[in-house]
Amino acid sequence: MSTPHVVVVMGVAGTGKTTVGPLLAEALGVPYAEGDDFHPPANIAKMSSGTPLDDDDRWPWLDAIGEWAHGRAGLGGVVSSSALKRSYRDRLRAAAPHAVFLHLTGDRVLIERRMSERTGHFMPTALLDSQFATLQPLGQDEAGFAVDVSGTPEEIAARAVTALHGHDRDRDRDRTESQT
């Protein structure tokens, strides 16, 4: 890859964004930023109480993530963000136009089991249904790709690296074809 990517690891809660993100960053040789760290305390309190965030809650959080991603342009980085709606990804892209989205996808039963096994996280499993209801998968016109979350975190990260390289090849091919 000629220019390091800024990769936004996205998906519903429990897909492993916080686990896979640092592994991907390590494989790419770039820093990782935990998206949850960009939430203001009021958002964490709201989610901890089992109340889903609304868009007004999310805009400042997305803007903070977008600012970090913008600062990593040309340098590369990996950041996690649920980025469930197209409008959220559009907001992130407005700040960081060259960001690439890695959508971690998987079976709801597997994701719920993984959520119930983790400790010390503010997101209760009760909010998983609202996450799936909100989720808008990547559109064909969005820079990114989906990777299944079955297997170990290392296997998932390896699939993500492979998919990112495939994304680069496709992008380079499209550029070459558009220039001819």
LINPEFEN-V68395 format. One record per pair of residues at least 24 apart in sequence whose ideal C-beta (glycine too) atoms are under 7 Angstrom apart, sorted by the first residue. I is the first residue (numbers start at 1). J is the second residue. Records with the same first field share a line. If there is no record, write none. Layout:
# LINPEFEN-V68395
I->J / J
This chain:
# LINPEFEN-V68395
1->168
3->74
4->28 / 30 / 75 / 76
5->76 / 100 / 164
6->69 / 72 / 73 / 76 / 77 / 96 / 98 / 99
7->78 / 100 / 102 / 164
8->69 / 79 / 81 / 83 / 92 / 99 / 101 / 102
9->78 / 80 / 102 / 104
10->81 / 82 / 83 / 101 / 102 / 103
11->82 / 103 / 104 / 105
12->82 / 84 / 111 / 128 / 131 / 132 / 135
13->82 / 115 / 123 / 127 / 128 / 131
14->111 / 112 / 114 / 115 / 128
15->104 / 106 / 111 / 149
16->104 / 149 / 153 / 156
17->80 / 104
18->80
19->153
20->104 / 153 / 156 / 157 / 160
21->78 / 80
23->153 / 154 / 157
24->78 / 157 / 160 / 161
25->78
27->157 / 161
28->76 / 78
30->76 / 77 / 78
31->77
32->78
33->68 / 77 / 79
34->80
35->65 / 79 / 80 / 81
38->64 / 65
44->122
47->122 / 123 / 127
48->122
50->124 / 126 / 127
52->127 / 130
58->88
62->88 / 91 / 92
65->92
66->91 / 92 / 94 / 95 / 96
67->95
69->95 / 96 / 99
70->95 / 96
73->98
84->131 / 134 / 135 / 136
85->134 / 136
86->136 / 139
89->142
100->143 / 144 / 164 / 167
101->138 / 142 / 143 / 144
102->144 / 145 / 147 / 160
103->137 / 138 / 144 / 146
104->147 / 149
105->146 / 148 / 149
106->148 / 149 / 150
108->132
110->150
